[in-house]
Amino acid sequence: MTVVEKLQEWKTLWLARKWMKSNARFLPAWHIYVGITERLFERFEKGAFPPVIAGKYGLDAELLAKWVDAGVAVGHLKRSKDGRVHAKREMLEYIEGGRHSSVGALIREMMELHMPTLLQYPRLLEGRQRLDFHAETHGPTVAETSSLLEKLAFPKIAGWLREHSARSVLDIGCGHAGYLIRLGRRFRDLRLLGIETNEAVAKEAIRKARAEALPNLELMHADIEQWSGPSAPVDLILMNNILHYFEPGRRRQLLRKARRLLSDNGSIALVTPLYLAPGGQPFSAAFNSFMAAHNNLHPFPTERELAAYAEEEGYAVDTVSPIIREGSWYFVGLTKQE
Ligand SMILES: C[S@@+](CC[C@H](N)C(=O)[O-])C[C@H]1O[C@@H](n2cnc3c(N)ncnc32)[C@H](O)[C@@H]1O
């Protein structure tokens, strides 16, 4: 072996090791996904022996033992001296419906929706094909993950609403109606209307709204593109996390339709990722790679593209302010022009 070949071998090894170290982050994500899907963290909440859990729940004992070893290695599980295994408290909090708002839905969305799509990229690139996004299967998860932004985005929406003295709000693609419910709790006299095209998501929104008993909140299962509009113009339209459902031509139509539904001093508030926005380049690039791989989803616009649609359709861009910079999520406020 020549010196050059030896050096090349060391370099190959060094690159592989460096890659393995940085890529090891996949392991915790996989581990949590399995734990959440099979409710394993709950099984180990109070401490248990893996073979006992395998027997009790009819699981493959060898695979469970390996999952437990991986969990101990990445710090999700603890093993006592007697061999009993305990789930760490934060793992239990990750479970959907857990004590804090959950990351379970985020993990599920990444592993069941984003990763499988991104793994098909070579096939899609070569075949010049696109996938279909199955809204019936993934709609509820996507609505749930979007709602995790509410806590941070809501103060900006509430501030905008006050500033513009809005008395009525229409939320297009309202998901589980989280923004409308928060608005209804805070501003008792607002007239609130939500429209949602996914039936399962709309049903869940109606269930949540009923539990709040807000007298001025109305929810509808309908498609904004088919819908004739509310009985009277509204002062504020929300369009949160919906632009990827509309290709650019239809985004303009959506803004045009919104303009017709708005009162004279009306405005639009959007919570949306902006492609390649400062600080959020990697996240928004991954997001848009995912969107572009589908026939029925469309990449998010850059700030400049969104401003161009808005200005062409008769709005002024008043505010663009970050909600989560590293996620490229922004609050955008548009006001209707004469
Ligand atoms: C990602 S979710 C966001 C939900 C909510 N706006 C939020 O930010 O938490 C987008 C929602 O828009 C709905 N949607 C998409 N196209 C629509 C249309 N044409 N009319 C009404 N709703 C639509 C989807 O079904 C989905 O539930």
The ligand as a MOL file (V3000), in Angstrom:
LIG
                    3D

  0  0  0     0  0            999 V3000
M  V30 BEGIN CTAB
M  V30 COUNTS 27 29 0 0 0
M  V30 BEGIN ATOM
M  V30 1 C -51.5480 23.0910 8.2290 0
M  V30 2 S -53.2060 23.2720 8.6850 0 CHG=1
M  V30 3 C -53.1670 24.7630 9.6510 0
M  V30 4 C -54.3550 24.9020 10.5620 0
M  V30 5 C -54.4460 26.2590 11.3000 0
M  V30 6 N -54.6890 27.3280 10.3610 0
M  V30 7 C -53.1790 26.5320 12.0630 0
M  V30 8 O -52.3610 27.3440 11.6090 0
M  V30 9 O -52.9920 25.9270 13.1380 0 CHG=-1
M  V30 10 C -53.9690 23.9080 7.1930 0
M  V30 11 C -55.4260 23.5650 7.0960 0
M  V30 12 O -55.9860 24.2160 5.9410 0
M  V30 13 C -57.0030 23.3730 5.4200 0
M  V30 14 N -57.2590 23.7300 4.0170 0
M  V30 15 C -56.4550 23.5010 2.9540 0
M  V30 16 N -57.0340 23.9400 1.8290 0
M  V30 17 C -58.2350 24.4600 2.1760 0
M  V30 18 C -59.3120 25.0400 1.4360 0
M  V30 19 N -59.2510 25.1410 0.1200 0
M  V30 20 N -60.3990 25.4640 2.1150 0
M  V30 21 C -60.4660 25.3400 3.4710 0
M  V30 22 N -59.4880 24.7660 4.2190 0
M  V30 23 C -58.3810 24.3360 3.5800 0
M  V30 24 C -56.3860 21.9730 5.5810 0
M  V30 25 O -57.3630 20.9600 5.5570 0
M  V30 26 C -55.6640 22.0840 6.9190 0
M  V30 27 O -56.4100 21.5790 8.0020 0
M  V30 END ATOM
M  V30 BEGIN BOND
M  V30 1 1 1 2
M  V30 2 1 2 3
M  V30 3 1 2 10
M  V30 4 1 3 4
M  V30 5 1 4 5
M  V30 6 1 5 6
M  V30 7 1 5 7
M  V30 8 2 7 8
M  V30 9 1 7 9
M  V30 10 1 10 11
M  V30 11 1 11 12
M  V30 12 1 11 26
M  V30 13 1 12 13
M  V30 14 1 13 14
M  V30 15 1 13 24
M  V30 16 1 14 15
M  V30 17 1 14 23
M  V30 18 2 15 16
M  V30 19 1 16 17
M  V30 20 1 17 18
M  V30 21 2 17 23
M  V30 22 1 18 19
M  V30 23 2 18 20
M  V30 24 1 20 21
M  V30 25 2 21 22
M  V30 26 1 22 23
M  V30 27 1 24 25
M  V30 28 1 24 26
M  V30 29 1 26 27
M  V30 END BOND
M  V30 END CTAB
M  END
